[in-house]
Amino acid sequence: MSPPLLATLQEWLRVIMRFSMRNFMLYAREHNYSIAQLNALFRIYHRGSCGISELGDEMGVTSAAASQLLDRLVQQGLAIRSEDVHDRRNKVVHLTEAGRAIVQEAMAARQGWLEEVVNQLTPQEQQQVEDAIRLLLDKMRTLNP
């Protein structure tokens, strides 16, 4: 990779992360959610449902800590615990409609600035950027993360 391209991609990544995280943190603060709560909601949202120990493993916390976090989400009406149909000793967590709405709002807040950037581009520039990003995405899909 050419050094100028690498430097440009690194700067692009820094800017995206700064805008994305800034808006995400503002959303969390304005709505009185902890980052851990939003992290859990996002993980459950993308999985559809999950066990408590799975969630703890993904978040890098103990099952007890994940359980306490989930207790708060259940009390807030954002998640529901139910018995695992395959093993009644285990609990499965699902999001409520309110929980899904929070995730969607947080995603919109985190990515809201993108529309402003796109609107500043001409139609030709939009197509150039789309083509370049699709090329990068295709190359990234060949990597093993």
Buried (B, 14 or more C-beta within 10 A) or exposed (E): EEEEEEEEEEEEEEEBEEBBEEBBBEBBEEEEBEEBBBBBBBBBBEBEBBBBBBBBBBBEBEBEBBBEBBEBBBEBEBBBBEEEEEEEEEBBBBBBEEBBEBBEEBBEBBBEBEEEEEEEEEEEEEEEEEEEEEEEEEEEEEEEE
